[in-house]
Amino acid sequence: MNMDLKIVKAEEIIDEAQKLKFDGYHLMQQCATRTAEGYELVYSFGKALEVCQVKIILAEDQSINSISHVFPCAFLYENEMHDLFGIDIQMISLDYKGSFYRTAIETPFK
C-alpha cells in the first residue's frame, strides 16, 4: 500500500479535492484535532491500494470551504467538525447549522 501526505493551505482544498476526484480517488474520511494555534484537519482519499492524505493547519479564527460539492458525503464529516470543534466551514451542501449532534456542551472539543 502506498501512502502520501500533502500539506496544503485552506484556500487550496477545493482544487486539491477536484484533482484527486479526477484522478479516481474517493473520500475515505476527514478528521480534525485541536492544536495550540487552532486546528489540524486531515482529509484521506483512496484509490485501489493508494491512500493520499491532505493536511491543513487552520487558525482558530480562519474558515475553510466545504468539499461537499466535489465529494457529496463530505457533508457528514464537515457538520461533525463544525459541531464538535466549532470550525467555520463555508458552503456545506447540507448544513445542519450546529444541530447535527446533540451534545451537553456546545462545541465540546473547542
Beta strands, then each sheet from edge to edge (+ up, - down):
strand 1: 2-7
strand 2: 26-34
strand 3: 38-47
strand 4: 50-59
strand 5: 63-65
strand 6: 88-90
sheet 1: 1+ 4+ 3- 2+
sheet 2: 5+ 6+
end
